[in-house]
Amino acid sequence: MQYIKFEQLIENLEKFELKVDSEFQIACLKRVKSGGDLLILNDHKQEALIALLAGFVEKIQVPANDDAPRILIVAADNQLCLDIEALWVKISKRTEMIHTLTYESREKVKQRNDLFNGADIVIGTPKRVNELYFQNGININKLKYFLVVDSEKCLKFSSVAHVTRMTESFPKCQKIVMNPAMEKYTERLVDAVLESPMVIE
């Protein structure tokens, strides 16, 4: 845990036996802490997510005092959203940061209400996040981190435009794309969204 200083985060990682100690994870964590766009081409998804979420918590540490999320995560399907949520709950425990889920099988009105009530992190599928964003359901004015997980599946199930259209009006933030390898849709997304990204394989 030599690269993590936030004591509550260290406690959470140790309690749930989540490690951030491989060379790959440390590279991901350092990039989150230093800033700049990032492209992760590696099939160690769980390891990457632990490192990235830990980096987000280390940088943010405390909940926002308004309704604007600082982290937006787009994932390929409902189950992956739930998996990321479960990991986030462990890593962010006792920080009082609020999260909300936005995906197709959940009632849209309730999701809009959850967003209006405020959330530090939003986790959702491309289509539903896109719908809520363009209905002014997601305030991105204070966004710090934008992460796309399993980008190739995301864009096969949805549309490249569902992601790229949103990013056109993002404030300056760190954008991260994760996929096991460089594939057709992922390459299109990287070209459209990332600026001089570091590549970690």
C-alpha positions as CSV (number, residue, x, y, z in Angstrom):
1,M,0.0,0.0,0.0
2,Q,3.0,2.3,-0.3
3,Y,1.3,4.4,-3.0
4,I,-1.9,4.9,-1.0
5,K,-1.9,7.5,1.9
6,F,-5.7,7.8,2.7
7,E,-6.0,5.8,5.9
8,Q,-9.7,4.9,5.5
9,L,-8.9,3.5,2.0
10,I,-6.0,1.5,3.4
11,E,-8.3,0.1,6.1
12,N,-11.0,-0.8,3.5
13,L,-8.6,-2.6,1.2
14,E,-7.2,-4.6,4.0
15,K,-10.6,-5.5,5.5
16,F,-11.9,-6.9,2.2
17,E,-8.5,-8.3,1.2
18,L,-8.3,-6.2,-1.9
19,K,-4.7,-5.8,-3.1
20,V,-3.1,-3.0,-5.1
21,D,0.4,-4.4,-5.3
22,S,1.1,-5.7,-8.8
23,E,3.2,-3.7,-11.2
24,F,0.1,-3.4,-13.5
25,Q,-2.1,-2.1,-10.7
26,I,0.5,0.4,-9.4
27,A,0.9,1.8,-12.9
28,C,-2.9,2.3,-13.1
29,L,-3.0,3.9,-9.7
30,K,-0.2,6.3,-10.4
31,R,-1.8,7.4,-13.6
32,V,-5.1,8.2,-11.8
33,K,-3.2,10.2,-9.2
34,S,-1.0,12.1,-11.7
35,G,-3.8,12.8,-14.2
36,G,-4.0,12.4,-18.0
37,D,-6.0,10.1,-20.2
38,L,-5.4,6.3,-19.9
39,L,-6.0,3.3,-22.2
40,I,-5.8,-0.1,-20.4
41,L,-5.5,-3.0,-22.8
42,N,-5.5,-6.0,-20.4
43,D,-7.8,-8.8,-19.5
44,H,-7.2,-8.4,-15.7
45,K,-10.4,-6.5,-15.3
46,Q,-10.8,-7.0,-11.6
47,E,-7.3,-6.0,-10.8
48,A,-7.6,-2.8,-12.9
49,L,-10.9,-1.9,-11.3
50,I,-9.6,-2.2,-7.8
51,A,-6.6,0.0,-8.7
52,L,-8.7,2.6,-10.5
53,L,-11.5,2.8,-7.9
54,A,-8.9,3.0,-5.1
55,G,-7.3,5.9,-7.0
56,F,-10.6,7.7,-7.3
57,V,-11.2,7.4,-3.6
58,E,-7.7,8.4,-2.7
59,K,-8.1,11.6,-4.8
60,I,-11.6,12.6,-3.8
61,Q,-11.9,11.2,-0.2
62,V,-15.0,13.1,0.8
63,P,-18.6,13.5,-0.5
64,A,-19.6,16.4,-2.7
65,N,-21.8,19.1,-1.2
66,D,-24.1,19.3,-4.3
67,D,-25.8,17.0,-6.8
68,A,-22.9,16.9,-9.4
69,P,-21.2,13.5,-9.7
70,R,-17.4,13.5,-9.9
71,I,-17.1,10.0,-11.3
72,L,-19.0,8.5,-14.2
73,I,-18.5,4.9,-15.1
74,V,-20.0,3.3,-18.3
75,A,-20.1,-0.5,-18.3
76,A,-21.2,-3.0,-20.9
77,D,-24.2,-4.5,-19.2
78,N,-26.4,-4.6,-16.1
79,Q,-24.4,-7.3,-14.3
80,L,-21.1,-5.5,-14.8
81,C,-22.7,-2.4,-13.3
82,L,-23.7,-4.4,-10.3
83,D,-20.2,-6.0,-10.0
84,I,-18.6,-2.5,-10.1
85,E,-21.1,-1.3,-7.6
86,A,-20.2,-4.1,-5.2
87,L,-16.5,-3.3,-5.5
88,W,-17.1,0.4,-5.0
89,V,-19.1,-0.2,-1.8
90,K,-16.2,-2.0,-0.3
91,I,-13.5,0.4,-1.4
92,S,-15.4,3.5,-0.5
93,K,-16.8,2.2,2.8
94,R,-17.1,4.9,5.6
95,T,-16.3,7.8,3.2
96,E,-20.0,8.6,2.9
97,M,-19.7,9.0,-0.8
98,I,-23.0,8.3,-2.5
99,H,-23.3,6.1,-5.6
100,T,-26.2,5.4,-8.0
101,L,-26.9,2.9,-10.8
102,T,-28.4,3.7,-14.1
103,Y,-29.3,0.8,-16.4
104,E,-32.2,-0.3,-18.5
105,S,-33.9,-2.8,-16.2
106,R,-34.3,-0.1,-13.4
107,E,-37.1,2.4,-13.5
108,K,-36.0,5.5,-15.3
109,V,-38.0,7.9,-13.1
110,K,-36.4,6.5,-9.9
111,Q,-33.0,6.8,-11.5
112,R,-33.6,10.4,-12.3
113,N,-34.7,11.1,-8.8
114,D,-31.6,9.4,-7.4
115,L,-29.5,11.7,-9.6
116,F,-31.3,14.8,-8.6
117,N,-30.8,13.9,-4.9
118,G,-27.1,13.8,-5.6
119,A,-24.4,11.2,-6.2
120,D,-20.6,11.2,-6.1
121,I,-20.4,8.3,-8.6
122,V,-22.7,7.2,-11.3
123,I,-22.4,3.7,-12.8
124,G,-24.5,2.7,-15.8
125,T,-24.9,1.3,-19.3
126,P,-24.1,3.5,-22.3
127,K,-27.7,3.8,-23.5
128,R,-29.3,4.7,-20.1
129,V,-26.5,7.1,-19.2
130,N,-26.8,8.8,-22.5
131,E,-30.6,9.1,-22.2
132,L,-30.4,10.6,-18.7
133,Y,-27.6,12.9,-19.7
134,F,-29.5,14.4,-22.6
135,Q,-32.6,14.8,-20.5
136,N,-30.5,16.9,-18.1
137,G,-30.6,14.1,-15.5
138,I,-26.8,14.1,-15.0
139,N,-25.0,17.2,-14.1
140,I,-21.4,16.8,-15.4
141,N,-20.1,20.2,-14.5
142,K,-17.8,18.9,-11.8
143,L,-16.9,15.6,-13.4
144,K,-13.3,14.5,-12.6
145,Y,-13.2,10.9,-13.9
146,F,-14.9,9.2,-16.8
147,L,-14.3,5.4,-17.2
148,V,-15.5,3.0,-19.9
149,V,-15.2,-0.6,-18.8
150,D,-15.2,-3.4,-21.5
151,S,-15.4,-0.8,-24.2
152,E,-15.8,-3.2,-27.1
153,K,-18.9,-4.8,-25.6
154,C,-20.2,-1.4,-24.6
155,L,-20.1,-0.2,-28.1
156,K,-21.4,-3.4,-29.7
157,F,-24.4,-3.4,-27.4
158,S,-25.0,0.3,-27.8
159,S,-23.4,2.9,-30.1
160,V,-20.1,4.7,-30.3
161,A,-22.2,7.9,-30.5
162,H,-23.9,7.2,-27.1
163,V,-20.5,7.7,-25.5
164,T,-18.8,10.2,-27.8
165,R,-21.7,12.7,-27.9
166,M,-21.6,13.0,-24.1
167,T,-17.9,13.6,-23.9
168,E,-18.1,16.5,-26.3
169,S,-19.5,18.7,-23.5
170,F,-17.5,17.3,-20.6
171,P,-15.4,19.7,-18.5
172,K,-11.7,18.9,-18.4
173,C,-11.5,15.5,-16.7
174,Q,-9.5,12.3,-16.8
175,K,-10.9,9.8,-19.3
176,I,-10.1,6.1,-19.1
177,V,-10.9,3.3,-21.5
178,M,-10.6,-0.4,-20.5
179,N,-10.7,-3.4,-22.9
180,P,-8.8,-6.7,-23.1
181,A,-7.3,-5.7,-26.5
182,M,-7.4,-3.0,-29.1
183,E,-10.4,-3.8,-31.3
184,K,-12.5,-2.0,-33.9
185,Y,-15.0,-0.1,-31.7
186,T,-12.4,0.5,-29.0
187,E,-10.1,2.1,-31.5
188,R,-12.8,4.4,-32.8
189,L,-13.6,5.4,-29.2
190,V,-10.0,6.1,-28.3
191,D,-9.5,8.2,-31.4
192,A,-12.6,10.2,-30.6
193,V,-12.3,10.6,-26.8
194,L,-8.8,10.2,-25.4
195,E,-6.1,12.8,-25.7
196,S,-2.5,11.5,-25.8
197,P,-3.4,8.6,-23.5
198,M,-0.9,6.5,-21.6
199,V,-1.2,2.9,-22.7
200,I,-1.0,0.2,-20.0
201,E,-1.0,-3.4,-21.2
